[in-house]
Amino acid sequence: MEILEDIFPPQIGVLTHIGSAHSSNFVDEEELTEEKIKLFKHSETIIFNGDNDLVYNKINEIYSCKNLISYGLKHRNDITITNDPNDKSEPLQIRYFNDEFQLPAQQRDEATLRNALCVVAVLKEFGFNFKQIVDKINTLKSVEMRLESVNGLRNNLIINDSFNLDLDSLKIAYQFIKEYNKPKKTLILTDIVEGKNAEQLYGEVVKITNQQDFSKIILIGDEIINYQNDFKAETYTFNNVNELIDSHILNQIESELILLKGARKFEIEKVKNHLELQKHDTVLEVNLNAILHNINVHKALLKPETKMMAMVKAYSYGLGGYEIAEFLQHHHIDYLGVAYADEGVDLRKNGITAPIMVMNPEQHSYNIIIDYNLEPEIYSFRVLELFTQQLAQKGIQEKYPIHIKLETGMHRLGFKEDELNILTEKLKHLNVKVASIFSHLSIADVPEGKDYTLEQIEIFKKNSDNLISGLHYQPIRHILNTSGIVHYSDYQFDMVRIGIGMVGISSSEKIKKQLQGAVSFKTVISQISTVNAGESIGYNRNYRTKNSTQIATIPVGYADGIPRLIGNEVGKVGIAKKLFPIVGNVCMDMMMINIGDAAAKEGDEVIIFNSNPSLEEFSNYCKTIPYEVLTSISRRVKRIYIKN
Ligand SMILES: *Cc1c(COP(=O)(O)O)cnc(C)c1O
C-alpha cells in the first residue's frame, strides 16, 4: 500500500469493505486493516464503513486529526438509518450528522443499505444536496447477473442470460462469450424494454453487435425487428418466442454457441428448454467462479512464478470434461493433467490448446497421443522404449515432450533410484525432451504423515537433481498435490498439481474456511405422502415408520451414484436448510425421505450435497472420501455450469 500511496495519494479515501481475498497473506484481520489504510496517509477525508469495529477503531486511532466520516447500520456512525429498514412501508430515514432526510428504497438487504449510505457520504462530500442525492439513487437499477451455460442438443452450448436485458448487460454478455471458443455463434435477442429513444438505443445495439462475429442473429419483438437490415449477419425475425420455436430454425443450429438475451416478458426460457439436452430435475451444478476462487486461495500460498497444473482427470473429478478445462485455460492455467489419452483427445477436440500431461499412456494409445499433441508420463524403461519407437515410426523430427515420473514412496509408478544412471544415458540419445520430472506424495493430508512426506520430498530432490545434472537442461519439477500445496509449500519446486482443492475441499481447517464449495448436487421432491405409524417404506420393508409422518420421494437413486448403503437413516438430505433422513432402501432411480411435519411441497428443491449437507458430510454417510463421491456421480446426472 505504501507503494500505491506513493503513486496516487488519494485526497478522499473511501474504505467500503474488508474482504477475505488477501487475508491469507496476513497474520490476522488487524494486520490486513492496518495495511489497507496506509493508502490514506495523506488523505484529507476518509469515508469508511463504521460497522466494522476493527476499521472503526483503527481509523479513529491512527487518523484522528483527519476529516473522518463513518457510515453504516450501527447508530454510532455519522451516517446511518434511524428507522427500521425491514419495514418496507416506510421510506428509509437517513441521518447525516445532525440532518435527516428520507430515501425511498425497495431493496433493503444489508449490503445494499451500506452501499447506499456510502454513496450518500461520497456525494455529500462532492457538494450534492439531499434532494439531488435522492433523485440520483432512485434512478439506480439493481444489477442481477447470473449467466448459466448448459449443453444443448446437437452439440450446441447454450449461454442463457435472460435475467435482465439492457445495453450494459448486453455488453457484459458479449465479453463473457469471448471466453468460449466455439467457432460459430448465434445470437437470440429480444426487444430491449427500456424507456429510451428507440432509434438511439437500437443504433447502439446494432453497433456493439456488429463488432461480434455472430453467424446468425434471431430477433424477437416488434421493435427490434425494424432494425433487421442493420445487423451484419444472417438475420431472422419473429414476433414472439412461440413463433421461433414453431419455425424449426433452432433445429438447424449445430455445434454452435447460442447466446440467449431476452427481456423477462418474452419468456426466452422457453427457447432454452427447447434447446436443452435433456430435462432432468436432478442436476450437478458446478460454480466456475468458486473453482477460480479456490485456485487463487492456493496460489496465494505459492511464489508468483510457480506454475500450476490442474488435474482434470476422470471427467474433471466428475464435474465435467472440456467445460472445466476451457474455463481453466481461459484463466491461464499452465498445464492440464488427465489420466488417459482419450480424455486428452476429448479436450483437444473441444479446442483446448494448453499443454496436457497424460498419466496412464496405455500402449495402444501412443499414436493418438502424438497426433493430438499430448505429453505422456514415462514411468518405466518399457514405456520409454515403446513410446520412442512410435515417435520414430511416425517420423517425428523434433524432440517430443515427455514427463518423467520418479518413484519416491507411493510404490505405484515411477523410476527408482538405481535406474537413474541408465535413464539419463538413454534420455540423452533419444528423440525426447524432458518437459518435467515429478513424483506424487502419498500422505500429505494428515499431520502423522509429515516424516514420510519429507522423506519422499528428500528422495525426489536428490534423484531429480541427479537426473538434471546429466541432462544439461532444466525441466520443470513438481511433487505437490492439493494437500502438499497447503502443508508443504516450502517444497513447491517449479510447479504444483491442484486437484480436489479446486472443488473446495481442504485438509487444513484454516484453508477450508477460505474455500468455496464449487459443486451442488440437487433434485426436487416428486411426491409427498402421509404414512401411518408402523408402515414399511420401500423394497424389502427394511424401515418402518415410528409415527404417522410425511414421506417425500425424490428422483435419485443408486444408478445416479448414490451408494445403497446410505439408506435406512444412514444418510440425510437437505430440504429448506434442514436435514432429513433417507428411509428405506435406496432404489435404482429413487429414494424416500422422512420429512416429519416439515412444510415442504412437491416440486421443492432437495439438496443431496452442497453446504448442508456438505460434500464431506455426504462422503461420511457413504463411508468414503469426496473424490470417490464425485467421480461416482453417473453421467446421466446433468452438469450445469454457473458463472456469477
Ligand atoms: C490426482 C492427482 C493429483 C491431484 O491430487 P489432489 O489430492 O486432488 O490435489 C496430483 N498429482 C497426481 C499425479 C494425481 O494423480
PDBQT file of the ligand as one rigid body, heavy atoms in Angstrom, charges set to zero:
ROOT
HETATM    1  C1  LIG A 701      -4.926 -36.697  -8.894  1.00  0.00    +0.000 C 
HETATM    2  C2  LIG A 701      -3.546 -36.273  -8.807  1.00  0.00    +0.000 A 
HETATM    3  C3  LIG A 701      -3.208 -35.044  -8.214  1.00  0.00    +0.000 A 
HETATM    4  C4  LIG A 701      -4.198 -34.141  -7.527  1.00  0.00    +0.000 C 
HETATM    5  O1  LIG A 701      -4.452 -34.635  -6.251  1.00  0.00    +0.000 OA
HETATM    6  P1  LIG A 701      -5.389 -33.820  -5.244  1.00  0.00    +0.000 P 
HETATM    7  O2  LIG A 701      -5.254 -34.537  -3.953  1.00  0.00    +0.000 OA
HETATM    8  O3  LIG A 701      -6.772 -33.914  -5.787  1.00  0.00    +0.000 OA
HETATM    9  O4  LIG A 701      -4.864 -32.450  -5.225  1.00  0.00    +0.000 OA
HETATM   10  C5  LIG A 701      -1.896 -34.636  -8.269  1.00  0.00    +0.000 A 
HETATM   11  N1  LIG A 701      -0.947 -35.396  -8.868  1.00  0.00    +0.000 NA
HETATM   12  C6  LIG A 701      -1.238 -36.595  -9.412  1.00  0.00    +0.000 A 
HETATM   13  C7  LIG A 701      -0.142 -37.381 -10.013  1.00  0.00    +0.000 C 
HETATM   14  C8  LIG A 701      -2.540 -37.084  -9.395  1.00  0.00    +0.000 A 
HETATM   15  O5  LIG A 701      -2.822 -38.275  -9.932  1.00  0.00    +0.000 OA
ENDROOT
TORSDOF 0
